[in-house]
Amino acid sequence: MFRPVPLFVGLRYTRAKRRNHFISFISLISMLGIGLGVTALITVLSVMNGFEKELRERILGVVSHATVSSQEGELQDWRDVIARLDGQPDVIAAAPYVHGEAMLYTTHGVTGTVLRGVLPAAEPGVSDLQQHVVKGDWSALRPGEFGAILGKALARTLGVDVGDKVTVIVPQTLVTPAGILPRLKRFTVVGIFEAGVYQYDSALALLHLQDAATLLQMDNHVSGVRLRLTDLLKAREISRRLTKELGWPYWVSDWTQTHSNYFRAVQMEKTVMFVILFLIVAVAAFNIVSTLVMMVQDKRADIAILRTLGASPGQIMSVFMVQGTLIGTIGTLIGAVGGVALALNVEGLVAAIEHFFSVEFLAADVYYITELPSDMRWPDVAWITLISFSISIFATLYPAWRASRTHPAEALRYE
């Protein structure tokens, strides 16, 4: 009958009460340290994944997956471009837009803004701005009525609400008999949107395409055509192909080019946080070395007796590897369960802490996202658990090897 003696002896040593309580304390600290490190790794990576996902969704809810523009400046034959794009299998929708910069003035203040002229009927196909309108009506953007939909933070800065007037001043000048005057036009605020990204909520004003073109003296031309693609993760590949198919003078840029810095920053932060937190797991795992070294010294007589009874050096090594592996396994499982539980509930937990202590961890005027998102991914949990378990096994090798090199005669000489 097969009897895994090293496993039985190793488990027996793990359960037995020790004369040296300090060894038990170090074992407990090692176990809790591994658990804490794994919990922190899973939680932090889940939060970083959530930040990346939220940032991508919120930014791409305002901007487009890709944009067609002309290297000669304004896009004149934009209707022909949209007609050509309608036959592309990777393009879901296309909509023209006009881009410009201006100053908004009211009696309460003045601030710079980005003007975006859109077609209300076509814009929902390429962005989610219509869904973010919290006051007023999206359909109130009508040609010739000079209405504007402002970001919530922008409207608050100007002290305006739906129905109020704002004066739009563009950097183009107007030559009159009285001299050179700036171009300006009074617009009515017909809506307020909140996209959840402070950069846009504080500096974006939406106009009807015709009104924006009139204000910026672009006639029937537009700045470009915005696209929504079937797969935003393949936006770069699709954009390159569309550039070749459209030919000169058209150029297609995608969101990975226009907003690459944000996502690279998140990826870099995720990597750095993983390295830092991984050191917690490594330090806790290598505490197993100290535990087993002291254990080997404490059990020298037992090792000698086992050797005289016929145990091989490999079996002695296996006994102590079982102990270290069990400590690492329990710590890893505790960390995995704790990390999954915390990652799934971190949003509500942080909100409760903010409410209870009346604090705000993510200020809207500093961060793009004002909530702490979490996107736990099981592959991350799996490989974090695997790495932690592997480190625990690696940490047992040296002490176990030292135990296997114990000579029975020397160990029993003073017993």
C-alpha positions as CSV (number, residue, x, y, z in Angstrom):
1,M,0.0,0.0,0.0
2,F,1.4,3.4,-1.0
3,R,2.0,5.7,2.0
4,P,3.2,9.3,1.3
5,V,5.2,9.4,4.5
6,P,6.7,12.9,3.8
7,L,3.2,14.3,3.4
8,F,1.9,12.7,6.7
9,V,5.0,13.9,8.7
10,G,4.9,17.4,7.1
11,L,1.2,17.8,8.0
12,R,1.9,16.4,11.5
13,Y,4.6,19.0,12.1
14,T,2.3,21.7,10.8
15,R,-0.5,20.8,13.2
16,A,1.7,19.9,16.3
17,K,2.1,22.4,19.1
18,R,5.7,23.7,19.1
19,R,8.0,24.2,22.0
20,N,9.2,27.4,20.3
21,H,6.2,29.6,20.0
22,F,8.2,32.2,18.1
23,I,8.3,29.8,15.1
24,S,4.5,29.6,15.2
25,F,4.3,33.4,15.3
26,I,6.6,33.7,12.2
27,S,4.5,31.1,10.4
28,L,1.3,33.1,11.1
29,I,2.9,36.3,10.0
30,S,4.1,34.7,6.8
31,M,0.7,33.4,6.1
32,L,-1.1,36.7,6.8
33,G,1.6,38.6,4.8
34,I,1.0,36.5,1.7
35,G,-2.7,36.8,2.1
36,L,-2.5,40.6,2.5
37,G,-0.2,40.9,-0.6
38,V,-2.5,38.8,-2.8
39,T,-5.5,40.7,-1.6
40,A,-3.9,44.0,-2.4
41,L,-2.7,42.8,-5.8
42,I,-6.1,41.6,-6.9
43,T,-7.9,44.7,-5.5
44,V,-5.5,47.2,-7.0
45,L,-5.3,45.5,-10.4
46,S,-9.1,45.4,-10.5
47,V,-9.3,49.1,-9.7
48,M,-6.8,49.9,-12.3
49,N,-8.7,47.8,-14.9
50,G,-11.8,49.7,-13.8
51,F,-10.1,53.0,-14.3
52,E,-8.9,52.0,-17.8
53,K,-12.4,50.7,-18.8
54,E,-14.2,53.8,-17.4
55,L,-11.8,56.2,-18.9
56,R,-12.1,54.5,-22.3
57,E,-15.9,54.4,-22.2
58,R,-16.3,57.9,-21.0
59,I,-13.8,59.5,-23.4
60,L,-15.1,57.5,-26.3
61,G,-18.6,58.5,-25.3
62,V,-17.6,62.1,-26.2
63,V,-15.0,61.7,-28.9
64,S,-15.2,59.3,-31.8
65,H,-13.4,56.0,-32.5
66,A,-11.9,57.5,-35.6
67,T,-11.9,60.8,-37.5
68,V,-11.6,61.5,-41.2
69,S,-10.0,64.8,-42.1
70,S,-8.4,66.5,-45.0
71,Q,-4.7,67.3,-45.2
72,E,-5.7,70.4,-47.2
73,G,-7.7,71.9,-44.3
74,E,-11.5,71.9,-44.3
75,L,-13.4,69.0,-45.7
76,Q,-15.5,70.2,-48.6
77,D,-17.0,67.0,-50.1
78,W,-18.0,65.5,-46.7
79,R,-21.2,64.0,-48.1
80,D,-19.3,62.0,-50.7
81,V,-16.9,60.8,-47.9
82,I,-19.8,59.6,-45.8
83,A,-21.4,57.9,-48.8
84,R,-18.1,56.0,-49.4
85,L,-17.8,55.0,-45.8
86,D,-21.3,53.6,-45.6
87,G,-20.2,50.7,-47.7
88,Q,-17.4,49.8,-45.3
89,P,-18.1,46.7,-43.1
90,D,-16.1,48.0,-40.1
91,V,-17.9,51.4,-40.0
92,I,-21.1,51.5,-38.0
93,A,-21.9,55.2,-38.4
94,A,-20.4,58.4,-39.7
95,A,-21.3,62.1,-38.8
96,P,-19.8,65.4,-39.8
97,Y,-18.6,67.9,-37.3
98,V,-17.2,71.5,-37.1
99,H,-14.5,72.3,-34.6
100,G,-13.5,75.7,-33.3
101,E,-12.3,77.6,-30.2
102,A,-14.0,80.6,-28.7
103,M,-14.7,82.6,-25.6
104,L,-18.0,82.5,-23.8
105,Y,-19.1,85.6,-22.0
106,T,-22.0,86.3,-19.6
107,T,-22.5,88.8,-16.8
108,H,-21.2,86.2,-14.4
109,G,-17.9,85.5,-16.1
110,V,-15.9,84.7,-19.2
111,T,-14.1,81.5,-20.1
112,G,-12.5,79.7,-23.0
113,T,-14.3,76.8,-24.7
114,V,-14.2,74.3,-27.5
115,L,-17.0,74.6,-30.0
116,R,-18.3,71.5,-31.7
117,G,-20.9,71.7,-34.4
118,V,-22.9,68.5,-34.8
119,L,-25.9,67.2,-36.7
120,P,-28.4,66.2,-33.9
121,A,-29.8,63.4,-36.1
122,A,-26.5,61.8,-37.0
123,E,-24.4,62.5,-33.8
124,P,-25.9,59.8,-31.7
125,G,-24.5,57.2,-34.1
126,V,-20.9,58.2,-33.3
127,S,-21.1,59.4,-29.6
128,D,-23.2,59.0,-26.5
129,L,-23.6,62.8,-25.9
130,Q,-27.3,62.6,-26.4
131,Q,-27.6,60.2,-23.4
132,H,-25.6,62.6,-21.2
133,V,-28.0,65.6,-21.5
134,V,-29.3,66.2,-17.9
135,K,-31.2,69.4,-18.6
136,G,-33.0,70.7,-21.7
137,D,-33.6,68.7,-24.9
138,W,-31.1,67.4,-27.5
139,S,-33.6,68.0,-30.3
140,A,-33.6,71.8,-29.4
141,L,-30.4,72.1,-31.5
142,R,-32.1,73.5,-34.6
143,P,-30.4,75.2,-37.6
144,G,-30.7,79.0,-37.6
145,E,-31.9,79.2,-33.9
146,F,-28.4,79.5,-32.5
147,G,-28.9,77.2,-29.5
148,A,-26.1,75.7,-27.5
149,I,-25.7,72.7,-25.2
150,L,-23.0,73.3,-22.5
151,G,-21.1,71.0,-20.2
152,K,-22.4,71.1,-16.6
153,A,-19.1,72.5,-15.2
154,L,-18.9,75.1,-18.0
155,A,-22.5,76.2,-17.3
156,R,-21.7,76.5,-13.6
157,T,-18.7,78.6,-14.3
158,L,-20.7,81.0,-16.5
159,G,-23.6,81.0,-14.0
160,V,-26.2,80.0,-16.7
161,D,-29.0,77.6,-17.0
162,V,-31.4,76.4,-19.7
163,G,-33.0,79.4,-21.4
164,D,-30.2,81.9,-20.6
165,K,-28.1,83.7,-23.1
166,V,-24.4,83.5,-23.7
167,T,-22.2,85.5,-26.0
168,V,-19.8,83.5,-28.2
169,I,-16.7,85.4,-29.3
170,V,-14.5,83.7,-31.9
171,P,-10.9,84.7,-32.7
172,Q,-11.8,85.7,-36.3
173,T,-12.2,89.4,-36.9
174,L,-14.8,91.4,-38.8
175,V,-13.7,94.5,-40.8
176,T,-16.2,97.3,-40.6
177,P,-16.2,101.1,-41.2
178,A,-15.7,101.5,-37.5
179,G,-12.6,99.4,-37.6
180,I,-11.7,95.7,-36.9
181,L,-14.1,94.1,-34.5
182,P,-14.1,90.5,-33.1
183,R,-16.9,88.2,-34.4
184,L,-19.5,87.5,-31.8
185,K,-23.0,86.0,-31.6
186,R,-25.5,85.5,-28.8
187,F,-26.6,81.9,-28.3
188,T,-29.4,80.5,-26.1
189,V,-28.6,77.7,-23.8
190,V,-31.0,74.9,-24.8
191,G,-29.4,72.0,-22.8
192,I,-26.7,71.0,-20.3
193,F,-24.8,67.7,-20.5
194,E,-22.7,65.8,-18.0
195,A,-20.3,63.2,-19.6
196,G,-18.5,62.4,-16.3
197,V,-15.1,63.6,-17.7
198,Y,-14.2,67.0,-16.3
199,Q,-12.1,68.0,-19.4
200,Y,-15.3,68.0,-21.5
201,D,-17.8,69.0,-18.9
202,S,-15.9,72.2,-18.3
203,A,-14.8,73.2,-21.8
204,L,-17.2,71.8,-24.5
205,A,-20.1,73.6,-26.1
206,L,-22.3,71.9,-28.7
207,L,-23.9,73.8,-31.5
208,H,-25.8,72.8,-34.6
209,L,-23.5,72.1,-37.5
210,Q,-25.0,74.9,-39.6
211,D,-24.8,77.5,-36.9
212,A,-21.2,76.6,-36.1
213,A,-20.2,76.8,-39.8
214,T,-21.9,80.2,-40.1
215,L,-20.2,81.5,-37.0
216,L,-16.8,80.3,-38.1
217,Q,-17.3,81.3,-41.7
218,M,-16.9,77.8,-43.1
219,D,-19.8,77.9,-45.6
220,N,-20.9,74.3,-46.3
221,H,-17.5,72.9,-45.3
222,V,-16.8,70.9,-42.1
223,S,-13.7,70.1,-40.1
224,G,-14.1,66.3,-40.6
225,V,-16.2,63.2,-40.3
226,R,-16.4,61.3,-37.0
227,L,-16.7,57.5,-37.2
228,R,-17.9,54.7,-34.9
229,L,-16.2,51.4,-35.6
230,T,-17.3,47.8,-35.0
231,D,-14.3,47.1,-32.9
232,L,-12.6,50.0,-31.1
233,L,-9.7,47.8,-30.1
234,K,-8.8,47.4,-33.8
235,A,-9.3,51.1,-34.5
236,R,-5.6,51.6,-35.5
237,E,-5.7,48.8,-38.0
238,I,-9.1,49.9,-39.5
239,S,-8.0,53.5,-39.7
240,R,-4.9,52.6,-41.7
241,R,-7.0,50.6,-44.1
242,L,-9.5,53.3,-44.5
243,T,-6.8,55.9,-45.2
244,K,-5.5,53.7,-48.0
245,E,-9.0,53.2,-49.5
246,L,-10.0,56.9,-49.3
247,G,-6.7,58.0,-50.7
248,W,-5.3,61.6,-51.0
249,P,-6.0,64.1,-49.4
250,Y,-7.9,62.2,-46.7
251,W,-6.4,61.1,-43.5
252,V,-8.0,58.9,-40.8
253,S,-6.8,59.2,-37.2
254,D,-8.1,57.0,-34.3
255,W,-8.6,57.3,-30.6
256,T,-5.3,55.5,-29.8
257,Q,-3.5,58.4,-31.4
258,T,-5.4,61.3,-30.1
259,H,-5.8,60.0,-26.5
260,S,-2.9,57.6,-26.2
261,N,-1.2,59.4,-23.3
262,Y,-4.2,58.7,-21.0
263,F,-4.2,55.0,-21.6
264,R,-0.4,54.7,-21.6
265,A,-0.3,56.4,-18.2
266,V,-2.9,54.0,-16.8
267,Q,-1.0,51.0,-18.2
268,M,2.3,52.3,-16.7
269,E,0.7,52.9,-13.3
270,K,-0.8,49.4,-13.4
271,T,2.7,47.9,-14.0
272,V,4.3,50.0,-11.3
273,M,1.6,49.1,-8.7
274,F,2.0,45.5,-9.6
275,V,5.7,45.5,-9.0
276,I,5.4,47.4,-5.7
277,L,2.6,45.1,-4.4
278,F,4.4,42.0,-5.7
279,L,7.2,42.8,-3.3
280,I,4.8,42.4,-0.4
281,V,4.1,38.9,-1.5
282,A,7.8,38.2,-2.1
283,V,8.8,39.5,1.4
284,A,6.0,37.5,3.1
285,A,6.9,34.4,1.1
286,F,10.5,34.6,2.0
287,N,9.5,34.7,5.6
288,I,8.8,31.1,5.0
289,V,12.6,30.7,4.7
290,S,13.1,32.0,8.2
291,T,10.3,29.8,9.5
292,L,11.7,26.6,8.0
293,V,15.3,27.4,8.9
294,M,14.3,27.7,12.6
295,M,12.0,24.6,12.2
296,V,14.9,22.6,10.8
297,Q,17.1,23.6,13.7
298,D,14.3,22.7,16.2
299,K,13.7,19.3,14.6
300,R,17.3,18.2,14.2
301,A,16.8,15.2,16.5
302,D,13.6,14.2,14.7
303,I,15.4,14.4,11.4
304,A,18.2,12.2,12.6
305,I,15.8,9.6,13.9
306,L,13.9,9.5,10.6
307,R,17.2,9.1,8.8
308,T,18.2,6.2,11.0
309,L,14.8,4.6,10.3
310,G,15.6,4.6,6.6
311,A,14.2,8.0,5.4
312,S,16.1,9.2,2.4
313,P,17.4,12.8,2.0
314,G,14.7,13.4,-0.6
315,Q,11.9,12.3,1.8
316,I,13.3,14.6,4.5
317,M,13.4,17.5,2.0
318,S,9.8,16.7,1.1
319,V,8.7,16.9,4.7
320,F,9.7,20.5,5.1
321,M,8.6,21.5,1.6
322,V,5.1,20.2,2.6
323,Q,5.2,22.6,5.6
324,G,6.2,25.7,3.6
325,T,3.9,24.9,0.7
326,L,1.0,24.5,3.1
327,I,1.7,27.9,4.7
328,G,1.9,29.5,1.2
329,T,-1.2,27.7,0.0
330,I,-3.3,28.8,3.0
331,G,-2.0,32.4,2.7
332,T,-2.7,32.5,-1.0
333,L,-6.2,31.1,-0.6
334,I,-7.0,33.7,2.1
335,G,-5.6,36.5,-0.1
336,A,-7.6,35.3,-3.2
337,V,-10.9,35.1,-1.3
338,G,-10.3,38.4,0.3
339,G,-9.1,40.1,-2.9
340,V,-12.1,38.9,-4.9
341,A,-14.5,39.9,-2.1
342,L,-12.9,43.4,-1.8
343,A,-12.6,43.9,-5.6
344,L,-16.3,43.1,-6.0
345,N,-17.4,45.6,-3.3
346,V,-14.7,48.3,-3.4
347,E,-17.0,50.8,-5.0
348,G,-19.7,50.7,-2.3
349,L,-17.1,50.5,0.4
350,V,-15.3,53.6,-0.8
351,A,-18.6,55.5,-1.2
352,A,-19.5,54.5,2.4
353,I,-16.2,55.8,3.7
354,E,-16.5,59.1,1.8
355,H,-20.0,59.6,3.2
356,F,-19.1,58.6,6.7
357,F,-16.0,60.8,7.0
358,S,-17.3,63.5,4.6
359,V,-14.2,63.3,2.4
360,E,-13.8,63.1,-1.4
361,F,-11.0,60.9,-2.6
362,L,-11.3,61.8,-6.3
363,A,-12.0,65.5,-6.8
364,A,-13.8,66.3,-10.0
365,D,-11.5,69.2,-10.9
366,V,-8.4,67.0,-10.6
367,Y,-9.3,63.5,-11.9
368,Y,-11.2,62.5,-15.0
369,I,-13.2,60.0,-13.0
370,T,-14.8,60.9,-9.7
371,E,-15.8,57.4,-8.6
372,L,-13.6,54.4,-7.8
373,P,-14.4,51.7,-10.4
374,S,-13.5,48.1,-10.2
375,D,-13.3,45.5,-13.0
376,M,-12.2,42.2,-11.6
377,R,-10.9,39.8,-14.2
378,W,-10.6,36.1,-13.3
379,P,-7.4,35.6,-15.4
380,D,-5.7,38.2,-13.2
381,V,-6.9,36.4,-10.1
382,A,-5.6,33.1,-11.6
383,W,-2.1,34.2,-12.5
384,I,-1.7,36.2,-9.3
385,T,-2.6,33.1,-7.3
386,L,-0.3,31.0,-9.4
387,I,2.7,33.3,-9.0
388,S,2.1,33.5,-5.2
389,F,1.9,29.8,-4.9
390,S,5.1,29.3,-7.0
391,I,7.0,31.8,-4.9
392,S,6.0,29.9,-1.8
393,I,7.3,26.6,-3.2
394,F,10.5,28.3,-4.2
395,A,11.0,29.7,-0.7
396,T,10.9,26.2,0.8
397,L,13.8,24.8,-1.3
398,Y,16.8,26.0,0.6
399,P,15.6,25.2,4.1
400,A,14.3,21.8,3.0
401,W,17.7,21.1,1.3
402,R,19.5,22.0,4.5
403,A,17.3,19.6,6.4
404,S,18.1,16.8,4.0
405,R,21.9,17.4,4.5
406,T,21.6,16.8,8.3
407,H,23.9,14.0,9.5
408,P,22.2,11.7,12.1
409,A,25.4,11.2,14.2
410,E,26.1,14.9,14.5
411,A,22.4,15.7,15.3
412,L,22.2,13.0,18.1
413,R,25.6,13.6,19.6
414,Y,24.4,15.9,22.3
415,E,20.9,14.5,22.7
